[in-house]
Amino acid sequence: MNTENKQNYKDSKVYLIGSGIAGLANAVYLEKDLIPGGATDGAGNKEKGFVVRGGRMHEMHYECYWELLSHIPSLEDPNISVRDESYEFNQLFVSNGQARLLKEGKKLDVSSYGLSFKQQADFIKLTYVSESSLGDKRIEGWFEKSFFETKFWFIWSSMFAFQKWSSLAEMRRYTKRFMHLVDGLQRLGGVMRTKYNQYDSVVRPMKKHLESYKNNSLMICLKQLIGEQHVRNDRYLLCLKCP
């Protein structure tokens, strides 16, 4: 996919901790996408429109994620961590969506997913077959046509960005991973949120935290690690920390 980026990043300094495969891969792909935050960054203007900041579903058992954020000070109150800020927010505001589906500006009743017994059985059956047996099959090859007109499909596909022609194996993975949330999908039950969008609540605090270390680390020029050809001449300050 080709992207157009007219902003000037020639003065940017990017530091990646570690010089293993993950660090080097990040360095290479930074040449393609230099905006911190990845899919959570958002973009646009009032003339051409906006791409809203993306978000990810959080759950309490994301142990590694929350452990990481326990070391990151909140932007609003540096005395507490992003993890504790998020925990407190979710205690005060429990997800309870009131308008999961809209049609012609009107809220649809999603108290029932509209699934037949066969459609429910097909959905559950998908979790019991092996992934290798699915090969390159598409979702539309597993479910009957009417399945794609149900409220369940509209909620599921909009929540996880599936199309009828998407990979059935990928659908299986999501089904197994989020089966426990199916009962509450119509109200976003069980899903945790950050206080603000995840760019402002997670990316910006992490960026500020990492910046506080930039004068305390021995750096190795990126060109010495992955080669001159992978770094533009005006990006010579892209570096990796010594392992």
Backbone torsions as a table, in degrees:
resi	resn	phi	psi	omega
1	MET	NA	130.8	179.0
2	ASN	-92.5	133.8	177.7
3	THR	-122.8	149.2	179.8
4	GLU	-111.2	124.2	-179.0
5	ASN	-132.0	110.8	-174.6
6	LYS	-96.4	-0.1	179.1
7	GLN	-75.9	153.1	-176.7
8	ASN	-99.6	114.0	-178.9
9	TYR	-112.8	17.6	-173.8
10	LYS	-64.5	-20.3	-179.8
11	ASP	-96.8	4.0	-178.0
12	SER	-70.4	147.4	173.9
13	LYS	-124.1	121.3	-177.2
14	VAL	-120.5	128.6	-179.2
15	TYR	-120.7	130.9	177.4
16	LEU	-116.5	130.7	-179.0
17	ILE	-82.3	121.3	-179.5
18	GLY	98.0	148.9	-178.9
19	SER	-122.1	29.5	176.6
20	GLY	-82.2	-169.0	-177.2
21	ILE	-59.3	-43.7	-178.1
22	ALA	-62.6	-44.4	179.9
23	GLY	-64.3	-43.1	179.4
24	LEU	-66.7	-38.7	178.5
25	ALA	-63.0	-42.4	177.3
26	ASN	-60.7	-40.3	-179.1
27	ALA	-62.9	-42.9	179.7
28	VAL	-63.3	-46.3	-176.7
29	TYR	-73.6	-17.3	173.7
30	LEU	-62.8	-23.8	177.5
31	GLU	-68.1	-22.4	-179.4
32	LYS	-96.6	-32.0	-176.2
33	ASP	-138.4	104.6	-173.3
34	LEU	-103.4	11.0	-179.5
35	ILE	-94.4	120.9	179.0
36	PRO	-59.7	138.0	175.6
37	GLY	111.2	-11.4	178.4
38	GLY	55.5	-127.0	-176.9
39	ALA	-74.4	-3.2	-179.8
40	THR	-98.4	4.8	-170.5
41	ASP	-77.6	-35.8	-175.7
42	GLY	73.1	160.7	-179.1
43	ALA	-168.7	167.4	173.4
44	GLY	123.1	-177.8	176.8
45	ASN	-151.4	173.2	-173.8
46	LYS	-71.3	-21.1	179.0
47	GLU	-78.5	-44.6	-175.3
48	LYS	-99.7	-8.3	-178.4
49	GLY	98.3	173.4	-174.9
50	PHE	-125.4	148.8	166.6
51	VAL	-102.9	115.8	-173.7
52	VAL	-69.6	156.2	179.5
53	ARG	-65.1	132.2	-178.8
54	GLY	-75.1	164.5	178.8
55	GLY	-141.5	157.4	179.5
56	ARG	-122.4	147.5	177.6
57	MET	-73.4	128.1	177.4
58	HIS	-110.3	145.8	173.9
59	GLU	-134.6	158.5	-174.8
60	MET	-61.0	-31.2	-174.7
61	HIS	-85.3	13.4	174.2
62	TYR	-77.0	71.6	-168.9
63	GLU	-59.0	-47.3	-177.8
64	CYS	-65.4	-40.7	-178.9
65	TYR	-63.3	-49.3	-177.8
66	TRP	-70.7	-31.8	176.6
67	GLU	-64.2	-42.0	176.8
68	LEU	-58.7	-48.3	-176.4
69	LEU	-72.2	-13.1	176.2
70	SER	-70.4	-14.9	179.5
71	HIS	-99.1	-2.4	-175.1
72	ILE	-105.4	117.7	179.8
73	PRO	-67.1	143.3	175.4
74	SER	-67.4	147.1	177.1
75	LEU	-68.7	-34.5	-177.3
76	GLU	-78.3	-36.8	-179.0
77	ASP	-141.0	97.5	-177.6
78	PRO	-62.4	-10.4	-179.7
79	ASN	-81.3	-10.5	176.7
80	ILE	-123.8	157.3	-178.2
81	SER	-87.9	163.7	174.9
82	VAL	-60.9	-36.6	177.7
83	ARG	-60.1	-50.4	-177.8
84	ASP	-67.4	-34.6	176.0
85	GLU	-61.6	-42.7	-179.9
86	SER	-69.5	-41.7	177.7
87	TYR	-58.4	-46.8	-178.8
88	GLU	-62.8	-41.9	-179.8
89	PHE	-61.6	-42.3	-177.9
90	ASN	-73.1	-22.1	173.1
91	GLN	-72.2	-33.1	-179.0
92	LEU	-83.7	-32.9	-175.4
93	PHE	-129.4	94.5	-179.7
94	VAL	-84.1	131.9	-179.1
95	SER	-56.6	125.8	179.6
96	ASN	-155.1	68.8	-176.6
97	GLY	-57.7	135.0	-177.8
98	GLN	-107.7	-6.7	-178.5
99	ALA	-146.4	70.3	-176.1
100	ARG	-72.6	-31.1	178.5
101	LEU	-131.9	137.6	177.0
102	LEU	-124.7	144.9	174.7
103	LYS	-137.7	120.5	-178.1
104	GLU	52.4	39.5	176.5
105	GLY	81.2	2.3	-178.3
106	LYS	-113.9	142.1	-179.2
107	LYS	-71.9	134.0	177.6
108	LEU	-93.9	147.3	176.2
109	ASP	-76.9	117.0	-178.8
110	VAL	-114.8	24.8	177.4
111	SER	-65.1	-21.4	173.9
112	SER	-126.3	139.2	178.7
113	TYR	-77.8	-15.4	179.3
114	GLY	77.2	20.0	-179.2
115	LEU	-87.7	135.5	174.0
116	SER	-76.6	169.3	178.7
117	PHE	-60.7	-41.2	179.6
118	LYS	-64.2	-41.2	179.9
119	GLN	-65.5	-38.5	175.9
120	GLN	-64.8	-41.5	179.7
121	ALA	-64.0	-41.4	178.9
122	ASP	-63.3	-38.3	-179.5
123	PHE	-64.4	-45.3	-179.5
124	ILE	-71.1	-39.3	-179.9
125	LYS	-57.7	-33.7	-178.5
126	LEU	-59.1	-30.4	-178.4
127	THR	-77.1	-14.7	-176.3
128	TYR	-97.1	-18.4	178.9
129	VAL	-82.7	156.1	179.3
130	SER	-76.9	150.9	179.8
131	GLU	-66.1	-36.1	-178.6
132	SER	-63.5	-28.3	-179.1
133	SER	-73.1	-15.3	-176.2
134	LEU	-86.4	-23.5	178.6
135	GLY	54.6	-130.3	-179.0
136	ASP	-105.2	27.2	-179.8
137	LYS	-64.2	152.8	177.7
138	ARG	-100.2	162.0	-179.3
139	ILE	-60.5	-40.2	-177.2
140	GLU	-65.1	-15.2	177.5
141	GLY	-85.3	-8.3	-177.6
142	TRP	-101.9	-39.6	-176.5
143	PHE	-102.9	151.9	176.3
144	GLU	-70.2	159.3	-173.0
145	LYS	-56.5	-38.5	-176.8
146	SER	-66.9	-19.5	178.3
147	PHE	-58.9	-33.7	-175.6
148	PHE	-81.5	5.2	173.8
149	GLU	-111.3	4.5	-178.9
150	THR	-84.3	156.5	177.4
151	LYS	-65.9	-30.4	177.5
152	PHE	-60.8	-46.2	-179.1
153	TRP	-63.6	-40.3	-179.9
154	PHE	-63.2	-40.6	178.3
155	ILE	-69.3	-48.6	-176.6
156	TRP	-62.5	-47.9	-175.5
157	SER	-69.7	-36.2	178.8
158	SER	-74.6	-27.8	-179.2
159	MET	-77.0	-36.8	-175.2
160	PHE	-115.4	10.3	175.1
161	ALA	59.3	45.1	176.3
162	PHE	-96.0	149.3	169.2
163	GLN	-119.0	164.3	-179.6
164	LYS	-59.1	-30.9	-177.3
165	TRP	-92.3	6.4	178.0
166	SER	-69.1	165.7	-177.5
167	SER	-62.8	128.9	176.7
168	LEU	-68.1	-34.5	178.0
169	ALA	-62.8	-39.7	177.6
170	GLU	-66.9	-38.5	175.6
171	MET	-60.1	-41.6	178.4
172	ARG	-60.6	-43.5	-179.5
173	ARG	-60.6	-45.5	-179.9
174	TYR	-67.2	-36.8	179.0
175	THR	-62.3	-46.2	179.2
176	LYS	-66.5	-38.3	-176.3
177	ARG	-72.1	-37.3	-172.5
178	PHE	-116.1	17.0	179.4
179	MET	-55.4	-36.1	-176.7
180	HIS	-69.2	-12.3	-179.9
181	LEU	-98.8	-5.7	-174.4
182	VAL	-56.6	-40.3	-176.9
183	ASP	-62.0	-25.8	-177.0
184	GLY	-115.4	12.5	-177.3
185	LEU	-60.3	-32.1	-177.0
186	GLN	-68.7	-11.7	177.8
187	ARG	-130.8	11.1	-177.8
188	LEU	61.8	30.8	179.9
189	GLY	-63.3	137.2	177.6
190	GLY	86.2	-4.2	-178.7
191	VAL	-96.2	128.5	177.7
192	MET	-94.8	151.7	179.2
193	ARG	-127.6	157.0	171.6
194	THR	-84.0	166.2	-175.3
195	LYS	-60.6	-44.1	175.7
196	TYR	-119.4	-170.0	175.6
197	ASN	-60.5	158.0	-170.0
198	GLN	-70.4	-18.6	174.6
199	TYR	-68.7	-47.3	-177.6
200	ASP	-78.7	-27.7	-177.5
201	SER	-91.1	-23.3	-176.0
202	VAL	-122.9	-54.3	-174.7
203	VAL	-64.6	-50.5	-178.2
204	ARG	-62.2	-44.9	176.4
205	PRO	-61.1	-40.0	178.7
206	MET	-65.6	-41.2	179.3
207	LYS	-61.8	-45.6	179.6
208	LYS	-63.9	-40.1	179.6
209	HIS	-63.2	-44.3	-179.9
210	LEU	-66.7	-35.5	179.6
211	GLU	-63.2	-26.3	-178.7
212	SER	-69.4	-14.3	-179.0
213	TYR	-100.5	-3.6	-168.1
214	LYS	-65.7	-22.1	-179.2
215	ASN	-96.8	5.6	-175.6
216	ASN	-116.4	8.4	-174.0
217	SER	-122.4	144.1	173.5
218	LEU	-80.8	122.6	-175.3
219	MET	-108.2	147.3	175.4
220	ILE	-115.3	133.6	-178.3
221	CYS	-60.4	133.9	-179.0
222	LEU	-59.1	-33.3	-178.6
223	LYS	-61.6	-30.8	-179.9
224	GLN	-72.2	-19.8	-174.8
225	LEU	-98.2	-42.2	-175.5
226	ILE	-118.7	2.5	173.6
227	GLY	99.9	147.7	-177.0
228	GLU	-59.0	-36.4	-171.9
229	GLN	-69.5	-16.5	-177.3
230	HIS	-91.6	-2.9	-177.1
231	VAL	-126.6	127.4	178.2
232	ARG	-65.0	153.4	-178.8
233	ASN	-60.3	-31.1	-178.7
234	ASP	-89.8	10.1	179.6
235	ARG	-120.1	31.7	-170.6
236	TYR	-67.0	-10.6	-179.0
237	LEU	-92.2	2.4	172.9
238	LEU	-64.6	119.0	-174.1
239	CYS	-137.3	164.1	174.8
240	LEU	-121.2	145.6	176.1
241	LYS	-75.7	144.9	177.6
242	CYS	-61.3	139.9	177.7
243	PRO	-69.5	NA	NA
